[in-house]
């Protein structure tokens, strides 16, 4: 699961909330800046992602 976080006054960089799971069980939920996230092409196939920020 991946949720997008818009910039705020206190957190000025956009980010994602990521759910880490294994065998259908949630192991952890973390919030990270977008710059920390990289697609895994070996798992998800060839991915093109848009790095432009939306307002």
MOHU-V568534 format. One record per backbone hydrogen bond with DSSP energy under -0.5 kcal/mol. NH is the residue of the N-H (numbers start at 0). CO is the residue of the C=O. Records with the same first field share a line. If there is no record, write none. Layout:
NH=CO + CO
This chain:
2=16
4=14
5=3
7=10
11=9
14=4
15=31
16=2
17=15 + 29
18=0
19=17 + 27
20=18
21=24
24=21
26=19
27=19
29=17
31=15
33=13
35=32
36=33
40=38
42=39
43=39
44=40
48=46
50=48
